[in-house]
Amino acid sequence: MKKYIALSVVLVAFTFFSCGNEKKKTEPEIIEVETAEAPTEYTAENTDVSFTDGKMADVFKQYIQLKTALVNTDAEKASAEATILRDIFVKIEASEATITAAQNLAESKDVEVQRTAFVRVTSAVEQLMEGALSSGTIYKQYCPMAFGNTGASWLSESKEIYNPYFGDKMLRCGRVQAEIK
């Protein structure tokens, strides 16, 4: 008797799923949806940050230009922006390690290598920004998925997340980790 019930259940299930396959063979309904056009390229926002030293303002402004090139996955632009940042580091007599990190980024034409070097540049710029603001806020942002889920931080002029480590692959991946005031 149990075999008969089990066989009946299997037969009903087979019939049910077989009939369902007919629906899959029909053409799907196509619905057109109008969406707002997404920006094709990220541009840095104006910032309300003021600095106690004009040199630190130059560092931050150029760092943001570099970050913007990485967000846009533009290796050529990132290299050019890193060259300018390296020159600023030389003028302010930053550490040799900081200058070298910017130089490594500038010399590379591979955006993934540039993103790896950007971690060291970010760390150096973050140290320079501590105590350098007279007003405003710099946002330290963090992506836990960068570099095989080891995570990495960057500095931003706004709370909006624009991830320089993934660019358009995962543009909004990240969170505000801290504020520098």
Buried (B, 14 or more C-beta within 10 A) or exposed (E): EEEEEEEEEEEEEEEEEEEEEEEEEEEEEEEEEEEEEEEEEBEBEEBEBEBEEEBBBBBBBBBBBBBBBBBBBBBEBBBBBBBBBBEBBEEBEBEEEBBBBBBBBBBBEEBEBBBBBBBBBBBBBBEBBEEBBEEEBBBBBBBEBBEEEEBBBBBBBBEEBBBBBBBEEBBEBBEBBEEBE
